[in-house]
Amino acid sequence: MDHDAEDRRPLRAGRRDALENRQRILDTALHLIEQHGVEHVSMNQIAQTAQIGPGTLYRHYRNKSELCLDLIKDNIRQLFDDIEEYLAHHTAAPPAERFKGVVHRFIGFREKKLQLLAGIEQDPSNKTWPSRTPSPLYQELHETFVNLFREAVGEGGEDNSVFRADVLLTVLRSDTYVFQRDVRGYSPQELLDQICATFFPAP
């Protein structure tokens, strides 16, 4: 008997079970979030609906923020590919125009993925969003905006680009964005125009 092969079978079965559980968690979480909204879906509800133990769920994801990030990671990758391609094809455009193009793409992304983005922002270990957020989404966005602001300032100007990027990401976070859209009544296009006028006012 090949004892090595016999030893490998439980390992393979364990990995297969883990992958199946992970996919069941993702499918269940996405269905519940789409049906009820991310704020009204708990980790325990996800575990019960997926028919797995809470321990199994928490072995895969420490919290709902990590789970939402995994659900949306492919979309995030596509968003930044789109932004990178846009910036590469508009290197000669002024910073204000390139800034508007990036914000336009992110607002469109937020409109499509509002619930999952809100879930990412609900990391209980993060109390000072966005400056200390562990999310690679906002880290990369912050870097992109800092670069655009610095490009606009040029050499010799006062560089407050990090602060401006912090403020911008606070405006773009889910609760602020939804308040401006649903309470103040701004459409996504109007929000884009207001943001551009605020950060790149006309001379």
Phi, psi and chi 1 to 4 in degrees:
 res  aa     phi    psi   chi1   chi2   chi3   chi4
   1 MET       -  139.2  177.2 -177.8  -65.4      -
   2 ASP   -84.5   97.5 -174.0  -15.8      -      -
   3 HIS   -68.3  -30.4  -68.3  -72.3      -      -
   4 ASP   -62.8  -43.0  -71.2  -21.4      -      -
   5 ALA   -64.5  -39.0      -      -      -      -
   6 GLU   -64.0  -37.8 -174.4  175.2  -72.0      -
   7 ASP   -69.6  -29.4  -68.9  -20.1      -      -
   8 ARG   -75.8  -26.5  -76.3 -165.0  -63.1  -90.7
   9 ARG   -59.0  -47.5  -79.9 -161.9  -65.2  -86.8
  10 PRO   -62.9  -34.9  -23.6   34.1      -      -
  11 LEU   -64.3  -45.1  -67.2  175.1      -      -
  12 ARG   -64.0  -41.1  -70.4  170.7 -179.7  166.1
  13 ALA   -64.1  -38.6      -      -      -      -
  14 GLY   -64.8  -42.7      -      -      -      -
  15 ARG   -65.3  -40.3  -76.6 -165.0  -68.4  -91.7
  16 ARG   -63.4  -43.3 -174.7  172.4   60.5 -110.1
  17 ASP   -62.1  -40.8  -71.5  -15.2      -      -
  18 ALA   -64.0  -42.5      -      -      -      -
  19 LEU   -65.2  -41.3  -70.8  172.4      -      -
  20 GLU   -64.7  -41.3  -70.5  174.6   -6.5      -
  21 ASN   -64.1  -42.6  -76.9  -25.2      -      -
  22 ARG   -61.2  -44.3  176.6  178.6  171.5  -85.3
  23 GLN   -66.3  -37.8 -168.0   58.1   52.6      -
  24 ARG   -63.6  -41.2 -173.0 -178.5  -53.4  138.6
  25 ILE   -61.1  -48.0  -69.0  166.6      -      -
  26 LEU   -62.9  -45.6  -68.3  173.5      -      -
  27 ASP   -62.4  -43.4  -68.6  -16.7      -      -
  28 THR   -66.4  -46.3  -58.9      -      -      -
  29 ALA   -61.6  -44.3      -      -      -      -
  30 LEU   -61.9  -43.3 -176.8   59.5      -      -
  31 HIS   -62.4  -45.3  173.4   73.8      -      -
  32 LEU   -67.1  -41.4  -70.2  173.0      -      -
  33 ILE   -65.5  -42.2  -71.1  169.9      -      -
  34 GLU   -65.5  -32.2  -72.3  177.7  -15.9      -
  35 GLN   -81.7  -39.6 -171.3  173.1   30.4      -
  36 HIS  -117.1  -15.9  -57.2  -68.0      -      -
  37 GLY    91.8  144.9      -      -      -      -
  38 VAL   -63.5  -33.3   68.5      -      -      -
  39 GLU   -68.1  -23.6  -68.5 -176.0   -2.2      -
  40 HIS  -101.4   10.4  -57.0  -69.1      -      -
  41 VAL  -115.3  124.4  175.7      -      -      -
  42 SER  -103.0  163.1   68.0      -      -      -
  43 MET   -62.8  -39.4  -67.5  -70.7  -84.3      -
  44 ASN   -63.0  -39.0  -76.5  -21.4      -      -
  45 GLN   -64.0  -40.6 -176.3 -179.0    3.1      -
  46 ILE   -62.3  -45.3  -67.0  169.4      -      -
  47 ALA   -62.4  -45.0      -      -      -      -
  48 GLN   -64.7  -43.3  -69.2  173.5    0.7      -
  49 THR   -68.6  -35.4  -54.0      -      -      -
  50 ALA   -78.7   -7.3      -      -      -      -
  51 GLN    59.7   47.3  -62.5 -177.1  -29.7      -
  52 ILE  -130.9  162.4   60.0  172.1      -      -
  53 GLY   -75.9  151.8      -      -      -      -
  54 PRO   -56.5  -36.1  -24.1   33.7      -      -
  55 GLY   -60.8  -39.8      -      -      -      -
  56 THR   -63.5  -42.8  -60.2      -      -      -
  57 LEU   -61.7  -47.0  174.1   59.5      -      -
  58 TYR   -74.1  -17.5  -76.6  103.3      -      -
  59 ARG   -70.3  -28.8  -83.5 -164.7  -64.2  -86.4
  60 HIS   -87.0  -40.4  -73.5  -84.9      -      -
  61 TYR  -139.9  127.2  -56.7  101.9      -      -
  62 ARG   -71.3  -28.3  -68.0  179.0  -58.0  172.2
  63 ASN  -159.3  176.8   50.7   54.8      -      -
  64 LYS   -67.9  -29.5 -164.8  162.1   51.7  175.6
  65 SER   -61.5  -46.9  175.5      -      -      -
  66 GLU   -61.8  -39.0  -75.9 -169.5   -2.8      -
  67 LEU   -65.2  -45.4  176.4   50.6      -      -
  68 CYS   -64.0  -37.8  -72.4      -      -      -
  69 LEU   -63.4  -39.6 -176.7   57.6      -      -
  70 ASP   -67.2  -36.4 -159.9   14.6      -      -
  71 LEU   -65.0  -29.2  -81.3  167.5      -      -
  72 ILE  -111.2    1.3 -156.6  174.8      -      -
  73 LYS   -61.0  -37.9   64.2 -178.2 -179.3 -178.7
  74 ASP   -66.6  -37.0  -69.9  -21.5      -      -
  75 ASN   -67.5  -37.1  -56.9  104.3      -      -
  76 ILE   -64.3  -43.3  -69.1  173.3      -      -
  77 ARG   -60.3  -41.3 -169.2  176.8  -61.5  113.9
  78 GLN   -66.8  -37.8 -178.8   58.7   50.4      -
  79 LEU   -59.4  -47.9  168.2   67.5      -      -
  80 PHE   -72.9  -29.1  -77.8  110.0      -      -
  81 ASP   -62.2  -42.1  -74.0  -14.4      -      -
  82 ASP   -64.7  -44.1 -174.6   25.6      -      -
  83 ILE   -64.1  -44.5  -71.0  174.3      -      -
  84 GLU   -61.5  -43.1 -175.7  177.4  -14.1      -
  85 GLU   -65.1  -41.7 -177.8  178.7   -1.8      -
  86 TYR   -60.4  -49.2  167.2   77.7      -      -
  87 LEU   -64.4  -37.3  -68.3  174.2      -      -
  88 ALA   -65.7  -31.0      -      -      -      -
  89 HIS   -91.2   -0.4  -76.8   82.4      -      -
  90 HIS  -131.4   38.3  -67.1   80.2      -      -
  91 THR   -64.4  -27.8   54.4      -      -      -
  92 ALA   -84.7  -11.0      -      -      -      -
  93 ALA   -74.0  151.3      -      -      -      -
  94 PRO   -64.9  154.5   19.5  -29.8      -      -
  95 PRO   -54.7  -36.7  -25.8   34.1      -      -
  96 ALA   -62.3  -39.7      -      -      -      -
  97 GLU   -69.5  -41.8 -179.4 -179.6  -32.0      -
  98 ARG   -67.3  -38.0  -58.8  169.8   77.6 -146.2
  99 PHE   -58.0  -47.1  172.4   82.6      -      -
 100 LYS   -61.7  -39.4 -175.8  173.3 -175.1  177.1
 101 GLY   -63.1  -39.7      -      -      -      -
 102 VAL   -69.6  -47.1  173.8      -      -      -
 103 VAL   -62.3  -40.0  176.7      -      -      -
 104 HIS   -57.0  -43.8  170.4   71.1      -      -
 105 ARG   -67.9  -38.5  -79.0  160.0  174.7   76.0
 106 PHE   -70.4  -39.7 -178.4   70.5      -      -
 107 ILE   -62.6  -41.4  -74.2  179.1      -      -
 108 GLY   -60.7  -40.2      -      -      -      -
 109 PHE   -65.4  -43.0 -179.1   71.3      -      -
 110 ARG   -63.6  -39.9  175.3  167.2  -73.7  -65.7
 111 GLU   -60.6  -38.2  -77.1  -69.4  -41.8      -
 112 LYS   -78.3  -31.3  -67.5  177.3 -177.3  176.7
 113 LYS  -123.0   36.1  -57.6  -65.1 -179.8 -178.2
 114 LEU   -58.3  -46.2 -175.8   63.3      -      -
 115 GLN   -65.5  -44.3  -72.2  -64.2  -37.0      -
 116 LEU   -69.8  -36.2  -68.3  176.1      -      -
 117 LEU   -65.4  -39.3  -74.2  173.7      -      -
 118 ALA   -61.9  -37.5      -      -      -      -
 119 GLY   -65.2  -39.6      -      -      -      -
 120 ILE   -60.2  -38.0  -69.1  173.9      -      -
 121 GLU   -75.1   -7.9  -66.3  165.5   15.1      -
 122 GLN   -92.4   28.3  -69.0  178.0    0.2      -
 123 ASP   -66.2  116.1 -175.1  -10.6      -      -
 124 PRO   -66.9  -17.3   23.5  -32.9      -      -
 125 SER   -84.4   -6.5   67.0      -      -      -
 126 ASN  -111.9  111.7  171.2   39.3      -      -
 127 LYS  -106.6   -3.7  -55.2  -59.4 -178.9 -174.9
 128 THR  -132.9   57.4   53.5      -      -      -
 129 TRP   -64.7  140.5 -169.6  101.0      -      -
 130 PRO   -99.3   -0.6   35.1  -34.9      -      -
 131 SER   -64.1  -28.1   60.0      -      -      -
 132 ARG  -117.3   14.3  -64.2 -179.3 -174.2  175.3
 133 THR   -63.6  137.0  178.1      -      -      -
 134 PRO   -80.8   -5.2   29.0  -34.3      -      -
 135 SER   -69.4  125.5  167.2      -      -      -
 136 PRO   -64.0  -24.2   21.9  -32.1      -      -
 137 LEU   -57.7  -53.0  167.8   63.1      -      -
 138 TYR   -78.1  -27.3  -65.8  104.0      -      -
 139 GLN   -63.1  -45.2  -70.8  175.0  -10.2      -
 140 GLU   -71.2  -38.8 -168.9  161.0  -12.4      -
 141 LEU   -60.6  -44.0  -86.6  176.4      -      -
 142 HIS   -59.0  -46.3 -171.0  -88.8      -      -
 143 GLU   -61.7  -41.0 -178.2  179.9  -12.5      -
 144 THR   -61.9  -46.0  -61.6      -      -      -
 145 PHE   -70.2  -38.1  -70.9  128.7      -      -
 146 VAL   -58.3  -44.6  165.7      -      -      -
 147 ASN   -61.9  -41.0  -70.1  -22.2      -      -
 148 LEU   -67.7  -41.1  -73.0  169.2      -      -
 149 PHE   -64.7  -41.5  -70.8  141.7      -      -
 150 ARG   -66.2  -36.5  -77.1  179.7  174.9  159.7
 151 GLU   -62.1  -38.7 -177.0 -177.7  -21.4      -
 152 ALA   -70.8  -36.3      -      -      -      -
 153 VAL   -67.9  -42.2  170.0      -      -      -
 154 GLY    74.4  179.9      -      -      -      -
 155 GLU   -74.0  138.8  -66.3 -175.4    7.1      -
 156 GLY    89.4  -12.2      -      -      -      -
 157 GLY   -85.7  165.7      -      -      -      -
 158 GLU   -74.3  120.9 -178.9 -178.9   -3.4      -
 159 ASP   -96.5   99.1 -174.6    5.5      -      -
 160 ASN  -113.9   33.1   60.6   -9.2      -      -
 161 SER   -64.6  -37.4  -57.1      -      -      -
 162 VAL   -64.9  -44.3  171.5      -      -      -
 163 PHE   -62.3  -44.3  175.1   77.7      -      -
 164 ARG   -62.9  -39.9  -67.4  173.5   73.1 -168.5
 165 ALA   -66.1  -38.5      -      -      -      -
 166 ASP   -59.8  -46.2  -73.3  -14.8      -      -
 167 VAL   -64.8  -42.7  172.7      -      -      -
 168 LEU   -60.8  -44.6  174.4   59.5      -      -
 169 LEU   -67.7  -28.4  -71.8 -175.8      -      -
 170 THR   -67.0  -38.9  -58.9      -      -      -
 171 VAL   -64.5  -35.6  172.1      -      -      -
 172 LEU   -86.7   -6.6  -69.6  174.1      -      -
 173 ARG   -67.2  161.0   63.9  171.4  -70.2  159.9
 174 SER   -58.1  -49.1  -65.2      -      -      -
 175 ASP   -66.4  -40.5   53.1   -0.3      -      -
 176 THR   -68.4  -43.3  -51.1      -      -      -
 177 TYR   -61.3  -47.0  179.1   84.1      -      -
 178 VAL   -66.4  -36.8  170.2      -      -      -
 179 PHE   -61.5  -46.7  175.2   80.7      -      -
 180 GLN   -64.9  -37.1  -67.7  -64.6  -32.3      -
 181 ARG   -75.1  -48.5 -171.7 -167.8   65.2 -177.8
 182 ASP   -91.8  -30.9  -64.0  -10.1      -      -
 183 VAL   -95.7  -48.6  177.8      -      -      -
 184 ARG   -78.3  -21.0  -63.5  -57.7 -172.2 -155.6
 185 GLY    87.5   17.0      -      -      -      -
 186 TYR   -79.1  135.3  -71.1  109.5      -      -
 187 SER   -76.4  163.5   68.2      -      -      -
 188 PRO   -53.8  -39.5  -29.2   36.6      -      -
 189 GLN   -66.6  -40.7 -179.6   60.8   48.8      -
 190 GLU   -66.6  -37.5  -71.0  170.1  -26.1      -
 191 LEU   -62.8  -42.7  -80.5  168.5      -      -
 192 LEU   -58.6  -46.5  173.2   62.8      -      -
 193 ASP   -63.1  -41.6  -66.9  -20.5      -      -
 194 GLN   -65.2  -42.5  -70.2  -69.0  -25.6      -
 195 ILE   -63.3  -44.5  -71.5  169.1      -      -
 196 CYS   -64.7  -40.5  -69.1      -      -      -
 197 ALA   -67.1  -30.5      -      -      -      -
 198 THR   -75.5  -45.1  -60.0      -      -      -
 199 PHE   -91.0  -21.5  -72.4   91.6      -      -
 200 PHE  -135.1   70.3  -77.8   89.8      -      -
 201 PRO   -62.8  145.7   22.2  -32.0      -      -
 202 ALA   -64.9  140.9      -      -      -      -
 203 PRO   -66.3      -   19.7  -27.6      -      -
